[in-house]
Amino acid sequence: MATADPSVHALISYLEHEATPMIVLDIDYNILAANTAYQRQFATPRQQVRGQKCYRVSHQYSVPCDQAGEHCPMKQALASRAPDRVLHVHHTPRGPEHVDVELRPILDEAGEVIAYVERLNSIAAASAQPREDGLVGRSDAFNAALSALQRAAPSQVPVLLQGESGTGKELFARALHQASPRARGSLVVVDCTGLSETLFESELFGHERGAFTGAMQRKIGLAETAHGGTLFLDEIGDVPLPMQVKLLRLIESGTFRRVGGIETLRADFRLVSATHKPLKAMVEAGTFRQDLYYRISAFPVQLPPLRERDDDLPLLVQSLLRRIGGSTPLRIDDEALATLRRHAWPGNVRELRNVLERARLFADDGVIRPRDLPPELLDGAGSAAPPLRRRPDDEKARLSHALATFDGSRAELAAHLGLSERTLYRRLKDYGLA
């Protein structure tokens, strides 16, 4: 292990006073030091991380991250001589967790990298393990969307969530709100679908008593309710064109008037919008205002469809079964899970939940089997698009690579891959890797 120079030793002493988990690394991936916050959050009580390889502690890999198929911030920082940031799924005493990793190189007088400082922040808004609520996932596509949210969360920049119906746009909006400085305020959801111009204006801005027939008392609008928090405009592509100019004025100035009122009111909120519609095409067609589009899309985030999150399907199934199981624990057998993985999921996570809720009614002993699934999943019908599934050769190569690079037990490897231990053993046997 390389010996740190006096400046690195001074840095190690300084980091001990930091509340954020931090470690110091040499250029050979060895951990030179870890502050108390890191030891408390990422190491077991008796684990000595000093002198160990960072990839062994964080991922249980036997090789650096880039050789195990992941982005390695150390490799990037060495090439650029600049900080690098990445979202990884780390091994922790509590199991796999999403961690936002920022790595900064330490340069000597000649400009050569002599060490690195790594700052780690656990992401509470999403889980890499089954959970009863919120976002769950660990696939590359899911992590890319989650990483984008983490970058946007600390700022006030308007975020536009784009994706197919059923991809979880409201859950992503909630995760963004929870990770923002406005987390103590309210997340106010405005469903823009199916609202007439009059009703939309009343819902968003509120109205005064007597403003129209049936307005028996003053109503506080959702924009006013979102003051100090986040305003989430779900399916903003459905906002009536005449209302878009008033919405633009609210976003730009933060001011509005209740329907039937003359007083100018002010609302301070973070704007998050979502749509499954092609807003750019709508702008060209004249059905969505161009100025409003550019105002809401300062930070667009593309949410992946379920067919691009094949690695997440077992994790999503376990999480959804917890959420819909009620007092009776539910589980799914390997054959039924394999059937679900062959489906293209045009309805995304919403469709998956509906399938599991239906299957629950037929699983008398609490175990979902292929016979409990809808017929269209068994005969391959009902898919709006051809399944984008990993070919057997691809999965065999992935499992072989995981076996070669992962240092933990088979149980830990199964958890790392998002599989049950039984499923992992069965697949290793099928591919001759056991």
DRENDO-1510 file (C-alpha; in Angstrom, 1 decimal, always signed):
<recs>
REC; n; res; u; v; w
REC; 1; MET; +0.0; +0.0; +0.0 .
REC; 2; ALA; +1.3; +3.4; -0.9 .
REC; 3; THR; +2.3; +5.7; +2.0 .
REC; 4; ALA; +0.4; +9.0; +2.2 .
REC; 5; ASP; +2.4; +12.2; +2.4 .
REC; 6; PRO; +2.0; +14.7; +5.3 .
REC; 7; SER; -0.7; +16.7; +3.5 .
REC; 8; VAL; -2.8; +13.5; +3.2 .
REC; 9; HIS; -2.3; +12.8; +6.9 .
REC; 10; ALA; -3.5; +16.3; +7.7 .
REC; 11; LEU; -6.6; +15.7; +5.5 .
REC; 12; ILE; -7.3; +12.5; +7.3 .
REC; 13; SER; -7.3; +14.3; +10.6 .
REC; 14; TYR; -9.6; +17.0; +9.2 .
REC; 15; LEU; -12.2; +14.6; +7.9 .
REC; 16; GLU; -12.7; +13.1; +11.3 .
REC; 17; HIS; -14.7; +16.2; +12.2 .
REC; 18; GLU; -17.0; +15.9; +9.1 .
REC; 19; ALA; -20.6; +14.6; +9.8 .
REC; 20; THR; -20.8; +13.1; +6.3 .
REC; 21; PRO; -19.3; +9.6; +5.7 .
REC; 22; MET; -15.9; +10.1; +4.0 .
REC; 23; ILE; -12.8; +8.0; +3.2 .
REC; 24; VAL; -9.3; +8.6; +1.9 .
REC; 25; LEU; -8.0; +6.3; -0.8 .
REC; 26; ASP; -4.6; +5.8; -2.4 .
REC; 27; ILE; -4.1; +5.4; -6.1 .
REC; 28; ASP; -4.2; +1.6; -5.7 .
REC; 29; TYR; -7.8; +1.5; -4.3 .
REC; 30; ASN; -6.6; +1.0; -0.7 .
REC; 31; ILE; -8.6; +2.8; +2.0 .
REC; 32; LEU; -6.1; +4.9; +4.0 .
REC; 33; ALA; -8.6; +6.1; +6.5 .
REC; 34; ALA; -12.3; +6.3; +7.2 .
REC; 35; ASN; -14.0; +8.9; +9.5 .
REC; 36; THR; -16.3; +7.9; +12.3 .
REC; 37; ALA; -19.4; +8.8; +10.2 .
REC; 38; TYR; -18.3; +6.2; +7.6 .
REC; 39; GLN; -17.5; +3.5; +10.1 .
REC; 40; ARG; -20.9; +4.1; +11.7 .
REC; 41; GLN; -22.9; +3.9; +8.5 .
REC; 42; PHE; -21.0; +1.6; +6.1 .
REC; 43; ALA; -19.0; -0.8; +8.3 .
REC; 44; THR; -20.0; -3.4; +10.9 .
REC; 45; PRO; -19.0; -2.6; +14.5 .
REC; 46; ARG; -15.8; -4.7; +14.4 .
REC; 47; GLN; -14.9; -4.3; +10.8 .
REC; 48; GLN; -11.6; -2.8; +10.0 .
REC; 49; VAL; -11.8; -1.0; +6.7 .
REC; 50; ARG; -8.4; +0.6; +6.7 .
REC; 51; GLY; -6.0; -1.1; +4.4 .
REC; 52; GLN; -8.8; -2.9; +2.4 .
REC; 53; LYS; -9.7; -2.3; -1.2 .
REC; 54; CYS; -12.6; +0.1; -1.6 .
REC; 55; TYR; -14.4; -2.1; -4.2 .
REC; 56; ARG; -14.2; -5.1; -1.8 .
REC; 57; VAL; -15.8; -3.1; +1.1 .
REC; 58; SER; -18.4; -1.2; -1.0 .
REC; 59; HIS; -19.4; -3.9; -3.5 .
REC; 60; GLN; -17.7; -7.2; -2.4 .
REC; 61; TYR; -16.0; -7.3; -5.8 .
REC; 62; SER; -12.6; -8.9; -6.3 .
REC; 63; VAL; -11.7; -6.4; -9.0 .
REC; 64; PRO; -12.2; -2.6; -9.4 .
REC; 65; CYS; -15.7; -1.4; -10.3 .
REC; 66; ASP; -15.0; -0.7; -14.0 .
REC; 67; GLN; -13.8; -4.3; -14.4 .
REC; 68; ALA; -17.0; -5.5; -12.8 .
REC; 69; GLY; -19.1; -3.7; -15.3 .
REC; 70; GLU; -19.8; -0.5; -13.3 .
REC; 71; HIS; -18.7; +3.2; -13.6 .
REC; 72; CYS; -15.5; +3.7; -11.6 .
REC; 73; PRO; -15.2; +7.3; -10.3 .
REC; 74; MET; -11.5; +6.8; -9.5 .
REC; 75; LYS; -10.7; +5.9; -13.1 .
REC; 76; GLN; -12.5; +8.9; -14.3 .
REC; 77; ALA; -10.9; +11.3; -11.8 .
REC; 78; LEU; -7.5; +10.0; -12.6 .
REC; 79; ALA; -8.0; +10.7; -16.3 .
REC; 80; SER; -9.6; +14.2; -15.8 .
REC; 81; ARG; -7.8; +15.3; -12.7 .
REC; 82; ALA; -11.2; +16.6; -11.6 .
REC; 83; PRO; -14.0; +15.4; -9.3 .
REC; 84; ASP; -16.3; +12.7; -10.5 .
REC; 85; ARG; -19.7; +11.7; -9.1 .
REC; 86; VAL; -21.7; +8.5; -9.6 .
REC; 87; LEU; -24.7; +6.7; -8.0 .
REC; 88; HIS; -23.8; +3.2; -6.9 .
REC; 89; VAL; -25.5; +0.4; -5.1 .
REC; 90; HIS; -23.2; -0.3; -2.1 .
REC; 91; HIS; -23.0; -3.2; +0.3 .
REC; 92; THR; -23.8; -2.1; +3.8 .
REC; 93; PRO; -24.6; -3.8; +7.2 .
REC; 94; ARG; -28.3; -3.2; +6.3 .
REC; 95; GLY; -28.0; -4.8; +2.9 .
REC; 96; PRO; -27.7; -3.1; -0.5 .
REC; 97; GLU; -28.4; +0.6; -0.6 .
REC; 98; HIS; -28.2; +3.4; -3.1 .
REC; 99; VAL; -25.3; +5.8; -2.4 .
REC; 100; ASP; -24.4; +9.0; -4.1 .
REC; 101; VAL; -20.6; +9.0; -4.4 .
REC; 102; GLU; -18.4; +12.0; -5.0 .
REC; 103; LEU; -14.7; +11.5; -5.4 .
REC; 104; ARG; -12.1; +14.2; -5.5 .
REC; 105; PRO; -8.5; +13.7; -6.5 .
REC; 106; ILE; -5.6; +15.1; -4.4 .
REC; 107; LEU; -2.8; +16.5; -6.5 .
REC; 108; ASP; +0.8; +17.0; -5.6 .
REC; 109; GLU; +2.9; +20.0; -6.7 .
REC; 110; ALA; +3.6; +18.4; -10.1 .
REC; 111; GLY; -0.2; +18.0; -10.7 .
REC; 112; GLU; -0.1; +14.2; -10.2 .
REC; 113; VAL; -2.8; +12.4; -8.3 .
REC; 114; ILE; -1.5; +11.0; -5.0 .
REC; 115; ALA; -4.8; +10.1; -3.3 .
REC; 116; TYR; -8.5; +10.6; -3.3 .
REC; 117; VAL; -11.2; +11.8; -1.0 .
REC; 118; GLU; -14.6; +10.1; -1.3 .
REC; 119; ARG; -17.8; +11.5; +0.1 .
REC; 120; LEU; -20.8; +9.1; +0.4 .
REC; 121; ASN; -24.4; +10.0; +0.9 .
REC; 122; SER; -27.1; +7.3; +1.3 .
REC; 123; ILE; -30.2; +8.0; -0.7 .
REC; 124; ALA; -33.3; +7.4; +1.4 .
REC; 125; ALA; -35.8; +8.2; -1.4 .
REC; 126; ALA; -35.3; +4.8; -3.1 .
REC; 127; SER; -34.5; +1.3; -2.0 .
REC; 128; ALA; -32.4; -1.4; -3.5 .
REC; 129; GLN; -34.3; -4.0; -1.4 .
REC; 130; PRO; -38.0; -4.9; -1.2 .
REC; 131; ARG; -39.9; -2.2; +0.6 .
REC; 132; GLU; -43.6; -1.5; +1.5 .
REC; 133; ASP; -43.7; +1.9; -0.1 .
REC; 134; GLY; -41.8; +4.3; -2.4 .
REC; 135; LEU; -39.4; +3.7; -5.2 .
REC; 136; VAL; -37.5; +0.4; -5.5 .
REC; 137; GLY; -35.0; -0.6; -8.1 .
REC; 138; ARG; -31.3; -1.2; -8.9 .
REC; 139; SER; -31.1; -1.6; -12.7 .
REC; 140; ASP; -28.9; +0.7; -14.7 .
REC; 141; ALA; -31.9; +2.4; -16.3 .
REC; 142; PHE; -33.5; +3.0; -12.9 .
REC; 143; ASN; -30.3; +4.2; -11.3 .
REC; 144; ALA; -29.8; +6.7; -14.2 .
REC; 145; ALA; -33.2; +8.3; -13.5 .
REC; 146; LEU; -32.6; +8.3; -9.8 .
REC; 147; SER; -29.1; +9.9; -10.3 .
REC; 148; ALA; -30.7; +12.6; -12.3 .
REC; 149; LEU; -33.2; +13.3; -9.6 .
REC; 150; GLN; -30.4; +13.5; -7.0 .
REC; 151; ARG; -28.6; +16.1; -9.1 .
REC; 152; ALA; -31.8; +18.2; -9.5 .
REC; 153; ALA; -33.1; +17.9; -5.9 .
REC; 154; PRO; -31.0; +20.6; -4.1 .
REC; 155; SER; -31.9; +23.3; -6.7 .
REC; 156; GLN; -35.1; +25.1; -7.5 .
REC; 157; VAL; -34.9; +24.2; -11.3 .
REC; 158; PRO; -38.3; +23.0; -12.7 .
REC; 159; VAL; -38.2; +19.3; -13.5 .
REC; 160; LEU; -40.1; +17.5; -16.2 .
REC; 161; LEU; -40.7; +13.8; -15.7 .
REC; 162; GLN; -41.3; +12.1; -19.0 .
REC; 163; GLY; -42.3; +8.4; -19.5 .
REC; 164; GLU; -45.0; +6.0; -20.4 .
REC; 165; SER; -48.1; +5.6; -18.3 .
REC; 166; GLY; -47.5; +3.4; -15.3 .
REC; 167; THR; -43.8; +4.1; -14.9 .
REC; 168; GLY; -44.2; +5.7; -11.5 .
REC; 169; LYS; -44.1; +9.4; -12.2 .
REC; 170; GLU; -45.8; +10.4; -9.0 .
REC; 171; LEU; -43.4; +8.2; -6.9 .
REC; 172; PHE; -40.4; +9.9; -8.7 .
REC; 173; ALA; -41.9; +13.3; -8.0 .
REC; 174; ARG; -42.3; +12.4; -4.3 .
REC; 175; ALA; -38.7; +11.1; -4.1 .
REC; 176; LEU; -37.5; +14.4; -5.7 .
REC; 177; HIS; -39.5; +16.4; -3.1 .
REC; 178; GLN; -38.2; +14.3; -0.2 .
REC; 179; ALA; -34.6; +14.9; -1.3 .
REC; 180; SER; -35.1; +18.7; -1.7 .
REC; 181; PRO; -34.7; +21.5; +0.8 .
REC; 182; ARG; -38.5; +21.8; +0.7 .
REC; 183; ALA; -39.1; +18.3; +2.1 .
REC; 184; ARG; -40.7; +19.8; +5.2 .
REC; 185; GLY; -43.4; +21.5; +3.0 .
REC; 186; SER; -46.2; +19.8; +1.2 .
REC; 187; LEU; -46.1; +17.9; -2.0 .
REC; 188; VAL; -49.3; +19.0; -3.7 .
REC; 189; VAL; -50.5; +16.9; -6.7 .
REC; 190; VAL; -52.6; +18.4; -9.4 .
REC; 191; ASP; -54.1; +15.8; -11.8 .
REC; 192; CYS; -54.5; +17.7; -15.0 .
REC; 193; THR; -56.3; +14.9; -16.8 .
REC; 194; GLY; -59.9; +15.5; -17.8 .
REC; 195; LEU; -60.3; +19.0; -16.2 .
REC; 196; SER; -62.3; +21.6; -18.1 .
REC; 197; GLU; -60.9; +25.1; -18.3 .
REC; 198; THR; -63.1; +26.4; -15.5 .
REC; 199; LEU; -62.6; +23.5; -13.2 .
REC; 200; PHE; -58.8; +23.5; -13.7 .
REC; 201; GLU; -58.6; +27.3; -12.9 .
REC; 202; SER; -60.7; +26.7; -9.7 .
REC; 203; GLU; -58.6; +23.7; -8.6 .
REC; 204; LEU; -55.3; +25.5; -9.2 .
REC; 205; PHE; -56.1; +29.0; -8.1 .
REC; 206; GLY; -59.1; +28.6; -5.9 .
REC; 207; HIS; -62.2; +30.8; -6.0 .
REC; 208; GLU; -64.1; +33.3; -4.0 .
REC; 209; ARG; -67.6; +32.8; -2.6 .
REC; 210; GLY; -70.2; +33.5; -5.3 .
REC; 211; ALA; -67.6; +33.4; -8.1 .
REC; 212; PHE; -69.9; +31.0; -10.1 .
REC; 213; THR; -73.0; +29.0; -9.5 .
REC; 214; GLY; -72.4; +26.6; -6.7 .
REC; 215; ALA; -69.5; +28.5; -5.2 .
REC; 216; MET; -71.0; +28.7; -1.7 .
REC; 217; GLN; -67.8; +29.6; +0.1 .
REC; 218; ARG; -64.2; +30.6; -0.6 .
REC; 219; LYS; -61.9; +27.8; -1.7 .
REC; 220; ILE; -58.1; +27.8; -1.3 .
REC; 221; GLY; -56.4; +26.6; -4.5 .
REC; 222; LEU; -53.7; +24.0; -4.8 .
REC; 223; ALA; -51.1; +26.5; -5.8 .
REC; 224; GLU; -51.6; +28.4; -2.6 .
REC; 225; THR; -51.6; +25.1; -0.7 .
REC; 226; ALA; -48.2; +24.3; -2.2 .
REC; 227; HIS; -46.6; +27.4; -0.7 .
REC; 228; GLY; -43.2; +26.5; +0.8 .
REC; 229; GLY; -43.3; +23.0; -0.8 .
REC; 230; THR; -43.6; +21.4; -4.2 .
REC; 231; LEU; -46.3; +21.7; -6.8 .
REC; 232; PHE; -46.6; +18.5; -9.0 .
REC; 233; LEU; -48.5; +19.0; -12.2 .
REC; 234; ASP; -49.3; +15.4; -13.3 .
REC; 235; GLU; -50.1; +15.0; -17.0 .
REC; 236; ILE; -49.4; +18.6; -17.8 .
REC; 237; GLY; -49.9; +17.9; -21.5 .
REC; 238; ASP; -53.7; +17.8; -20.8 .
REC; 239; VAL; -53.9; +21.4; -19.5 .
REC; 240; PRO; -56.4; +23.2; -21.7 .
REC; 241; LEU; -54.7; +25.6; -24.1 .
REC; 242; PRO; -56.5; +28.7; -22.9 .
REC; 243; MET; -55.3; +27.9; -19.3 .
REC; 244; GLN; -51.7; +27.5; -20.3 .
REC; 245; VAL; -51.0; +31.3; -20.4 .
REC; 246; LYS; -52.3; +31.7; -16.9 .
REC; 247; LEU; -50.2; +28.7; -15.7 .
REC; 248; LEU; -47.2; +30.3; -17.3 .
REC; 249; ARG; -47.8; +33.5; -15.5 .
REC; 250; LEU; -48.1; +31.6; -12.2 .
REC; 251; ILE; -44.8; +29.8; -12.8 .
REC; 252; GLU; -42.9; +32.9; -13.9 .
REC; 253; SER; -44.1; +35.4; -11.4 .
REC; 254; GLY; -45.4; +33.2; -8.6 .
REC; 255; THR; -48.6; +35.4; -8.5 .
REC; 256; PHE; -52.3; +34.6; -9.2 .
REC; 257; ARG; -55.8; +35.6; -8.4 .
REC; 258; ARG; -58.6; +33.3; -7.2 .
REC; 259; VAL; -61.5; +32.9; -9.6 .
REC; 260; GLY; -63.8; +35.9; -8.9 .
REC; 261; GLY; -61.2; +37.7; -6.8 .
REC; 262; ILE; -59.3; +40.9; -7.3 .
REC; 263; GLU; -56.5; +40.4; -4.8 .
REC; 264; THR; -53.1; +39.3; -6.2 .
REC; 265; LEU; -51.7; +36.5; -4.2 .
REC; 266; ARG; -48.3; +34.9; -4.1 .
REC; 267; ALA; -47.2; +31.3; -3.9 .
REC; 268; ASP; -43.6; +30.1; -3.5 .
REC; 269; PHE; -43.2; +26.5; -4.7 .
REC; 270; ARG; -40.9; +24.1; -6.5 .
REC; 271; LEU; -42.4; +23.0; -9.8 .
REC; 272; VAL; -42.4; +19.4; -11.0 .
REC; 273; SER; -44.3; +18.4; -14.0 .
REC; 274; ALA; -45.0; +15.0; -15.7 .
REC; 275; THR; -46.4; +13.7; -18.9 .
REC; 276; HIS; -46.5; +10.7; -21.2 .
REC; 277; LYS; -47.4; +12.9; -24.2 .
REC; 278; PRO; -44.8; +14.2; -26.8 .
REC; 279; LEU; -44.8; +17.8; -25.8 .
REC; 280; LYS; -42.3; +18.8; -28.5 .
REC; 281; ALA; -44.6; +17.5; -31.1 .
REC; 282; MET; -47.5; +19.2; -29.4 .
REC; 283; VAL; -45.6; +22.5; -29.6 .
REC; 284; GLU; -45.1; +22.1; -33.3 .
REC; 285; ALA; -48.8; +21.2; -33.7 .
REC; 286; GLY; -49.8; +24.3; -31.8 .
REC; 287; THR; -51.6; +22.4; -29.0 .
REC; 288; PHE; -49.0; +23.3; -26.3 .
REC; 289; ARG; -47.4; +26.7; -25.8 .
REC; 290; GLN; -43.7; +26.8; -26.7 .
REC; 291; ASP; -42.9; +29.3; -23.9 .
REC; 292; LEU; -44.6; +27.1; -21.3 .
REC; 293; TYR; -42.7; +24.1; -22.6 .
REC; 294; TYR; -39.3; +25.7; -22.2 .
REC; 295; ARG; -40.3; +27.0; -18.7 .
REC; 296; ILE; -41.2; +23.6; -17.4 .
REC; 297; SER; -38.5; +21.5; -19.1 .
REC; 298; ALA; -35.4; +23.1; -17.7 .
REC; 299; PHE; -34.4; +19.7; -16.3 .
REC; 300; PRO; -36.0; +16.8; -18.2 .
REC; 301; VAL; -35.8; +13.3; -16.7 .
REC; 302; GLN; -36.7; +10.3; -18.8 .
REC; 303; LEU; -38.3; +7.5; -16.7 .
REC; 304; PRO; -37.6; +4.0; -18.1 .
REC; 305; PRO; -40.4; +1.6; -19.0 .
REC; 306; LEU; -40.5; -1.7; -17.1 .
REC; 307; ARG; -39.3; -3.7; -20.2 .
REC; 308; GLU; -36.0; -1.8; -19.8 .
REC; 309; ARG; -35.7; -2.7; -16.1 .
REC; 310; ASP; -35.6; -6.5; -16.4 .
REC; 311; ASP; -33.2; -6.8; -13.5 .
REC; 312; ASP; -35.7; -4.9; -11.3 .
REC; 313; LEU; -38.6; -7.2; -11.9 .
REC; 314; PRO; -37.9; -9.7; -9.0 .
REC; 315; LEU; -37.4; -6.8; -6.6 .
REC; 316; LEU; -40.6; -5.0; -7.8 .
REC; 317; VAL; -42.6; -8.3; -7.5 .
REC; 318; GLN; -41.4; -8.8; -3.9 .
REC; 319; SER; -42.2; -5.2; -3.0 .
REC; 320; LEU; -45.6; -5.2; -4.6 .
REC; 321; LEU; -46.5; -8.5; -2.9 .
REC; 322; ARG; -45.7; -6.9; +0.4 .
REC; 323; ARG; -47.9; -3.9; -0.4 .
REC; 324; ILE; -51.0; -5.9; -1.6 .
REC; 325; GLY; -50.6; -9.0; +0.6 .
REC; 326; GLY; -52.6; -7.7; +3.6 .
REC; 327; SER; -52.5; -10.0; +6.6 .
REC; 328; THR; -51.5; -13.0; +4.5 .
REC; 329; PRO; -47.9; -13.1; +3.4 .
REC; 330; LEU; -47.6; -13.7; -0.4 .
REC; 331; ARG; -44.7; -15.2; -2.4 .
REC; 332; ILE; -44.2; -16.3; -6.0 .
REC; 333; ASP; -42.6; -19.5; -7.3 .
REC; 334; ASP; -39.7; -19.5; -9.7 .
REC; 335; GLU; -41.8; -20.6; -12.7 .
REC; 336; ALA; -44.4; -17.9; -12.3 .
REC; 337; LEU; -41.6; -15.3; -11.9 .
REC; 338; ALA; -40.0; -16.6; -15.1 .
REC; 339; THR; -43.4; -16.2; -16.8 .
REC; 340; LEU; -43.6; -12.5; -15.7 .
REC; 341; ARG; -40.1; -11.9; -17.0 .
REC; 342; ARG; -41.1; -13.0; -20.5 .
REC; 343; HIS; -43.9; -10.5; -20.7 .
REC; 344; ALA; -43.3; -7.1; -22.4 .
REC; 345; TRP; -45.3; -5.0; -19.8 .
REC; 346; PRO; -46.8; -2.3; -22.0 .
REC; 347; GLY; -48.6; -1.1; -18.9 .
REC; 348; ASN; -45.4; -1.0; -16.9 .
REC; 349; VAL; -45.4; -1.2; -13.1 .
REC; 350; ARG; -49.1; -0.4; -12.9 .
REC; 351; GLU; -49.9; -3.4; -15.1 .
REC; 352; LEU; -47.6; -5.6; -13.0 .
REC; 353; ARG; -49.4; -4.6; -9.8 .
REC; 354; ASN; -52.8; -5.4; -11.4 .
REC; 355; VAL; -51.5; -8.8; -12.5 .
REC; 356; LEU; -50.3; -9.6; -9.0 .
REC; 357; GLU; -53.5; -8.3; -7.3 .
REC; 358; ARG; -55.5; -10.6; -9.6 .
REC; 359; ALA; -53.2; -13.6; -8.9 .
REC; 360; ARG; -53.5; -13.1; -5.2 .
REC; 361; LEU; -57.2; -14.0; -5.4 .
REC; 362; PHE; -56.3; -17.4; -6.8 .
REC; 363; ALA; -53.3; -18.2; -4.6 .
REC; 364; ASP; -55.2; -19.9; -1.8 .
REC; 365; ASP; -52.0; -21.1; +0.0 .
REC; 366; GLY; -50.2; -17.7; -0.4 .
REC; 367; VAL; -48.0; -18.9; -3.3 .
REC; 368; ILE; -48.5; -17.5; -6.8 .
REC; 369; ARG; -48.0; -20.1; -9.5 .
REC; 370; PRO; -48.3; -19.9; -13.3 .
REC; 371; ARG; -51.8; -21.2; -13.1 .
REC; 372; ASP; -52.8; -18.1; -11.1 .
REC; 373; LEU; -51.6; -15.6; -13.7 .
REC; 374; PRO; -53.8; -14.2; -16.5 .
REC; 375; PRO; -54.1; -16.4; -19.6 .
REC; 376; GLU; -52.6; -13.8; -21.9 .
REC; 377; LEU; -49.3; -14.0; -20.0 .
REC; 378; LEU; -49.2; -17.8; -20.3 .
REC; 379; ASP; -49.9; -17.9; -24.1 .
REC; 380; GLY; -47.7; -14.8; -24.9 .
REC; 381; ALA; -50.6; -12.7; -26.1 .
REC; 382; GLY; -51.5; -9.2; -25.0 .
REC; 383; SER; -48.1; -7.6; -25.4 .
REC; 384; ALA; -48.1; -4.2; -27.2 .
REC; 385; ALA; -44.4; -4.7; -28.1 .
REC; 386; PRO; -42.1; -7.6; -28.5 .
REC; 387; PRO; -40.4; -8.6; -25.2 .
REC; 388; LEU; -37.0; -7.0; -24.7 .
REC; 389; ARG; -35.6; -9.8; -22.6 .
REC; 390; ARG; -32.0; -10.9; -22.0 .
REC; 391; ARG; -31.0; -13.8; -24.2 .
REC; 392; PRO; -29.8; -17.0; -22.4 .
REC; 393; ASP; -26.2; -16.4; -23.7 .
REC; 394; ASP; -26.3; -12.9; -22.2 .
REC; 395; GLU; -27.6; -14.1; -18.8 .
REC; 396; LYS; -25.0; -16.8; -18.7 .
REC; 397; ALA; -22.2; -14.3; -19.4 .
REC; 398; ARG; -23.6; -12.0; -16.7 .
REC; 399; LEU; -23.8; -14.7; -14.1 .
REC; 400; SER; -20.3; -16.0; -15.0 .
REC; 401; HIS; -18.9; -12.5; -14.7 .
REC; 402; ALA; -20.6; -11.9; -11.4 .
REC; 403; LEU; -19.2; -15.2; -10.0 .
REC; 404; ALA; -15.7; -14.1; -11.1 .
REC; 405; THR; -15.8; -10.6; -9.6 .
REC; 406; PHE; -18.0; -11.0; -6.5 .
REC; 407; ASP; -16.2; -11.9; -3.3 .
REC; 408; GLY; -19.2; -12.6; -1.0 .
REC; 409; SER; -21.2; -15.7; -0.3 .
REC; 410; ARG; -23.8; -17.1; -2.6 .
REC; 411; ALA; -26.5; -15.7; -0.5 .
REC; 412; GLU; -24.9; -12.2; -0.7 .
REC; 413; LEU; -24.4; -12.7; -4.5 .
REC; 414; ALA; -28.1; -13.5; -4.8 .
REC; 415; ALA; -29.1; -10.3; -2.9 .
REC; 416; HIS; -26.6; -8.3; -5.1 .
REC; 417; LEU; -28.3; -9.6; -8.2 .
REC; 418; GLY; -31.8; -9.1; -6.9 .
REC; 419; LEU; -32.6; -12.8; -6.9 .
REC; 420; SER; -33.6; -15.3; -4.3 .
REC; 421; GLU; -30.9; -17.7; -3.3 .
REC; 422; ARG; -32.9; -20.6; -4.7 .
REC; 423; THR; -33.3; -18.9; -8.1 .
REC; 424; LEU; -29.6; -18.2; -8.3 .
REC; 425; TYR; -28.7; -21.8; -7.6 .
REC; 426; ARG; -31.2; -23.0; -10.2 .
REC; 427; ARG; -29.8; -20.6; -12.9 .
REC; 428; LEU; -26.2; -21.5; -12.1 .
REC; 429; LYS; -27.1; -25.2; -12.5 .
REC; 430; ASP; -29.0; -24.6; -15.7 .
REC; 431; TYR; -26.0; -22.8; -17.2 .
REC; 432; GLY; -23.5; -25.3; -15.9 .
REC; 433; LEU; -21.9; -22.7; -13.6 .
REC; 434; ALA; -22.8; -24.4; -10.2 .
</recs>
